[in-house]
Structure formats: C-alpha cells, structure tokens
Amino acid sequence: MVAACTSLLYTDANGAHYAGRTMELPMELPYQATYFPKGASFGSKADHHHTLDFTGQFGFMSLTVPDPVTKDLKVVEGLNDQGLSFSVLAYANTEGPKDMVDNTTGVLAAIDLGAWALSQFKDVAAVKAALAKQEVLVTALLPLGIMKTPFHYTLHDASGASLVIEFANGKQTVIDNPLGVMTNGPEFAWHMTNLNNYTFLNNKDQSKLELNGVSFQQPDSGIATAGLPASNTSVGRFVRGVYYSQFAEKAKTPEQAITTLAHVMNNFDRPRGITMDERFKGEIANITAPGVEGHATYTTEYTSWTALSDLAQLQFKVRSYNSLNYINFNLKALAKESRQKTVHLSKINADVSSGTQALLDIK
C-alpha cells in the first residue's frame, strides 16, 4: 500500500473548469499550506548532478511536505496565479529512464515537478513543451536510495486542458488527458482502454422492465449507478471519477460549481477502517503507519485531505480529515505578498474558513 488518490476535472455550465482531488494514506504526514510568491527561488537536486536552480515566474498556493533529509518543501498539490493546477498521485510501478546525463548538468528531480511547473508555466501546453527539452530523473524518496519516488503527476489548466506525466518501463511519458481524471496504477493508457468495458454507462435511470407481460419497476431512483465499480481500487475509482465528473449537473455560478465539485469528491472520501491491510506486509508506509482501533496489526488508508481549485477565480480550498469544512486560500489576495508564507495544516483551526488570512497574519 502506498496511497490511493483521485484527481478529476469538472466543468460548469459556462465552460469554466474546477479541479478536485483526494489524498489517501495510512498515516498523517506533516502537511503544510504554503504560498510561494513570484520571484521565489528554487533548487532541484537529482542524485550526483549539479542543482538545477530556477526562479518563480508566477506565485502559487500549495500543500507541501518537508523532505526528510533536506527539509525542502515538496509540492504535492497546488494552484498558480495563472490557473494551472498540479497533483502528485501514487504510482507504485514508477521506473524512470536511466541517468545518461553528464553530472555537471543540472537535472530536475521528478519530486520537484510541482514547484517547477507551478512556478514557471501558465498552462498545460507550456509544461508539455518544456518537458520535451528538460531532463527529469526519478530519485529516491528516502535516504540510502530507498523507495524511488513512487508517483505520477497530473496537471489541469483554466482552458480545461489536462496532462499526465508518468515514469514507467524506463521511459518518461507525457500524455494529454481528454477526460481530466487520474487515479493510481496501472498506467494511464490502461485506464483509458478499460473504459471500453463501460460503454453502457448512462445517468438516466432505466427503472421499468416488462417480460412476458409481467412488469417490473424499481421502488426508487439510482439504478443508473448499478454498473459502476464499487471498490476503492484505483481501477474502480477511475471509472467512477469519469462518471461523476461527466454526469454531475452543470452549475451556473462558480459558487455552485465548487459546491457541486465538493459533492462529487465526497464519493471518494474514505473513513478510517473501511478497508484494512496487514501492517507488516507491503511498503514502508504500511509498516510505520498507526494501527486501526481494535486491530493493532492492521493499517487503514483514509482521506487525509481533499482539495478543490477554481481555475478561473483562483481559489484553492482544502478540507482535512478532522473537519467537515473547507479552508479557502485566495490567490488574488495573496498576490501582494513578496515572502513565502507557510502554516501547518493542522494548526489552522477547523472553524476557520479563511486560510488566506491565516497566511497573511504570519509575520
């Protein structure tokens, strides 16, 4: 078990786009809400290569986790002031290309794709073009070369374009994502092929049937969802993500759209204990995770947080496991800030709705 995440794109009645994602893990990481201003300095270190330095061309709001060794903040989710969003999703079969680059050349570590993309580019097309030239290497997540960063990455922009970046079978693949949905393994192309098994899906209930003069009728609504996968596997969530993002009613205003997206993402919200795994089997995260109440030798994946992004209005919202409410970060209001602002997500009170003010209050 590494993590089970779901990312999707929702479009309202006016053609505006909104990104939603959940983050599932068997443990709580030290997540931080971090605003990086335009002009912020970044450095990406890939193994023995020189550090690749770059300066932010755009400001962005993000959820970050400190690197266990360098303490640098790694971006796992974010939205920049041009409406470009970025998400890290678990992908256990990560296998990047071999390092054939001269050590004197600065190379981008895959774990820094978030900071690089959000700080440098305004849309998916620009990221895709830059990746055709920029060398990217998959590095270890932990010291001593343990656990190559087991992730793939998805981006959405205000035009509705989406992109998936994967490292598999020794290759880097950059793929346009016409449906805007991403979960975990297998490879993205496999998920798209699997949708051929669900051509029968439709959101219109077929509640009546007549056989040999005998009529049958559903007692209530909802039969249209009977064909959806019920499990929380990445395969099942991908199909459900496509269904809910495509068929949810098209809201007329940004406020209604965010509410609709929140309801959509509720379908991927996982309480602790719903599924359990033996603690001492699988990845490091499984061994070190806390046990389940009453089942100490088992761990459970749960939704640590859910994030919603309004790609046009530049609003970034996050809800943690211990809250029913979303904290909002307004990139337009943060744009005047010239310093990086960081606050631990757990330090923002559950009854606080304005994360913007929490950041602005930092001296």
Residue pairs with C-beta under 8 A, 6 or more apart in sequence:
1 26
1 277
1 282
1 283
1 285
1 286
1 299
1 301
2 90
2 92
2 150
2 184
2 283
2 285
3 23
3 24
3 25
3 89
3 90
3 184
3 285
3 301
4 24
4 90
4 183
4 184
4 232
4 233
4 234
4 237
4 270
4 301
5 21
5 22
5 23
5 24
5 87
5 88
5 89
5 90
5 183
5 184
6 21
6 22
6 181
6 182
6 183
6 237
6 238
6 241
6 265
6 268
7 19
7 20
7 21
7 87
7 89
7 154
7 181
7 182
7 183
7 241
8 19
8 20
8 21
8 180
8 181
8 182
8 241
8 242
8 244
8 245
8 264
8 265
9 17
9 18
9 19
9 156
9 160
9 162
9 179
9 180
9 181
9 245
10 17
10 18
10 19
10 20
10 245
10 248
10 257
10 260
10 261
10 264
11 17
11 18
11 160
11 250
12 18
12 250
12 251
12 252
12 253
12 254
12 256
12 257
12 260
13 250
13 251
13 252
14 252
15 160
16 158
16 254
16 257
16 310
16 311
16 312
17 156
17 157
17 158
17 159
17 160
17 311
17 312
18 257
18 258
18 261
18 308
18 309
18 310
18 311
19 79
19 85
19 87
19 156
19 180
19 307
19 308
19 309
19 311
20 261
20 262
20 264
20 265
20 306
20 307
20 308
20 309
21 77
21 87
21 89
21 265
21 306
21 307
22 265
22 268
22 269
22 270
22 303
22 305
22 306
22 307
23 76
23 77
23 303
23 304
23 305
23 306
23 307
24 270
24 301
24 302
24 303
24 304
25 285
25 289
25 301
25 302
25 304
26 277
26 285
26 286
26 289
26 290
26 299
26 300
26 301
26 302
27 285
27 288
27 289
27 290
27 299
28 304
28 321
29 65
29 304
30 65
30 66
30 344
31 63
31 64
31 65
31 76
31 304
31 305
31 320
31 344
31 345
31 346
32 63
32 64
32 65
32 66
32 73
32 342
32 343
32 344
32 345
33 61
33 62
33 63
33 64
33 318
33 327
33 329
33 342
33 343
33 344
33 345
33 348
33 355
33 358
33 359
34 61
34 62
34 63
34 64
34 73
34 75
34 340
34 341
34 342
35 59
35 60
35 61
35 62
35 329
35 334
35 337
35 340
35 341
35 342
35 359
36 56
36 59
36 60
36 62
36 115
36 118
36 119
36 340
37 56
37 59
37 334
37 337
37 338
37 339
37 340
38 56
38 57
38 58
38 59
38 81
38 335
39 55
39 56
39 338
40 55
40 56
40 59
40 119
40 340
41 53
41 54
41 55
41 56
42 53
42 54
42 55
42 56
42 112
42 115
42 116
42 119
43 51
43 52
43 53
43 54
43 72
44 51
44 52
44 54
44 106
44 107
44 108
44 109
44 112
44 115
44 116
45 51
45 52
45 70
45 109
46 52
46 99
46 107
46 108
46 109
46 137
46 139
47 99
47 137
47 139
48 103
49 101
49 103
49 104
49 105
49 106
49 107
49 137
50 103
50 104
50 105
50 106
51 106
52 106
52 107
52 108
53 106
54 116
54 119
54 120
55 119
56 119
56 120
57 119
57 120
57 121
58 80
58 81
58 82
58 84
58 118
58 119
58 120
58 121
58 122
59 80
59 81
59 331
59 334
59 335
59 337
60 78
60 79
60 80
60 81
60 118
60 119
60 331
61 78
61 79
61 80
61 316
61 329
61 331
61 334
62 75
62 76
62 77
62 78
62 79
62 86
62 114
62 118
63 75
63 76
63 77
63 78
63 305
63 307
63 318
63 345
64 73
64 74
64 75
64 76
64 342
65 73
65 74
65 76
66 72
66 73
66 74
67 73
67 74
68 142
68 143
69 143
73 115
73 342
74 111
74 112
74 114
74 115
75 86
75 88
75 112
75 114
75 115
75 118
76 87
76 88
76 114
77 85
77 86
77 87
77 88
77 114
77 307
77 318
78 85
78 86
78 114
78 118
78 316
79 85
79 86
79 118
79 309
79 311
79 314
79 316
79 331
80 118
80 119
80 122
80 331
81 314
81 331
81 332
81 335
82 121
82 122
82 123
82 157
82 158
83 122
83 123
83 157
83 158
83 311
83 312
83 314
84 117
84 118
84 121
84 122
84 123
84 124
84 127
84 155
84 156
84 157
84 158
84 311
85 155
85 156
85 157
85 309
85 311
86 113
86 114
86 117
86 118
86 153
86 154
86 155
87 153
87 154
87 155
87 182
88 114
88 151
88 153
89 151
89 152
89 153
89 154
89 182
89 183
89 184
90 150
90 151
90 184
91 150
91 151
91 152
91 166
91 167
91 168
91 184
91 185
92 150
92 184
92 185
92 283
93 168
93 185
93 186
93 187
94 138
94 148
94 149
94 150
94 151
94 152
94 167
94 168
95 138
95 148
95 167
95 168
95 169
95 170
96 110
96 136
96 137
96 138
96 148
96 167
96 170
96 171
96 172
97 137
97 167
97 170
97 171
97 172
98 170
99 107
99 137
101 107
101 135
101 137
105 135
107 135
107 136
107 137
108 116
108 134
108 135
108 136
108 137
109 136
109 137
109 138
109 139
109 149
110 136
110 137
110 138
110 139
110 149
110 151
110 153
110 167
111 139
111 141
111 149
111 151
113 136
113 153
113 165
114 153
116 134
117 127
117 155
120 126
120 130
121 127
121 130
122 157
123 157
123 158
123 159
123 161
124 155
124 156
124 157
124 159
124 161
124 162
124 163
125 161
127 155
127 163
128 163
128 174
128 176
131 165
131 172
131 174
132 174
136 167
136 172
138 148
138 149
138 167
139 148
139 149
140 146
140 147
140 148
140 149
141 147
141 148
141 149
141 150
142 284
146 284
147 283
147 284
152 164
152 165
152 166
152 167
152 182
152 188
153 164
153 165
153 166
154 162
154 163
154 164
154 165
154 177
154 182
155 162
155 163
155 165
156 162
156 163
156 180
156 309
156 311
157 311
158 311
158 312
160 180
161 176
162 176
162 177
162 178
162 179
162 180
163 174
163 175
163 176
163 177
164 173
164 174
164 175
164 177
164 182
164 188
165 172
165 173
165 174
165 175
166 172
166 173
166 175
166 187
166 188
167 173
168 187
173 187
173 188
175 188
175 189
177 188
179 192
179 242
179 245
179 246
180 245
181 191
181 238
181 241
181 242
181 245
182 188
182 238
182 241
183 191
183 234
183 235
183 237
183 238
183 241
184 234
185 234
186 234
186 235
191 234
191 235
191 238
194 235
194 238
194 239
195 239
195 242
198 227
198 239
198 242
200 227
201 227
201 228
201 239
201 243
202 224
203 224
203 243
203 247
204 224
205 218
205 221
205 222
205 223
205 224
206 223
206 224
207 217
207 218
207 221
207 223
208 215
208 216
208 217
208 218
209 215
209 216
209 217
210 216
225 243
228 236
228 239
228 240
228 243
229 235
229 236
229 237
229 239
229 240
230 236
232 270
232 274
232 275
232 301
237 268
240 267
240 268
241 268
244 264
244 267
245 264
248 260
248 261
248 263
248 264
249 260
251 257
251 259
251 260
254 310
254 312
254 313
254 315
257 310
258 308
258 310
258 315
258 317
261 308
262 306
262 308
262 326
265 306
265 308
268 303
268 306
269 303
269 306
270 301
270 302
270 303
271 302
271 303
272 292
272 293
272 300
272 302
273 292
273 293
273 300
273 302
274 300
274 302
275 300
275 301
276 292
276 295
276 298
276 299
276 300
277 286
277 298
277 299
277 300
277 301
278 286
278 297
278 298
278 299
279 286
279 287
279 289
279 291
279 296
279 297
279 298
279 299
280 286
280 287
280 297
286 299
289 299
290 299
291 297
291 298
291 299
292 298
292 299
292 300
302 321
303 321
304 320
304 321
305 318
305 319
305 320
305 321
305 345
306 318
306 319
306 326
307 316
307 317
307 318
307 319
308 316
308 317
308 318
308 326
309 315
309 316
309 317
310 316
314 330
314 331
314 332
315 328
315 329
315 330
315 331
316 328
316 329
316 331
317 326
317 327
317 328
317 329
318 326
318 327
318 329
318 345
318 355
319 325
319 326
319 327
320 345
320 346
320 350
322 350
323 350
325 350
325 351
325 353
326 353
327 348
327 352
327 353
327 354
327 355
327 358
328 353
328 354
328 355
328 356
329 355
329 356
329 359
330 356
333 356
333 360
334 341
334 356
334 359
334 360
337 359
337 360
341 359
341 360
341 362
342 362
343 355
343 358
343 359
343 362
348 355
348 358
352 358
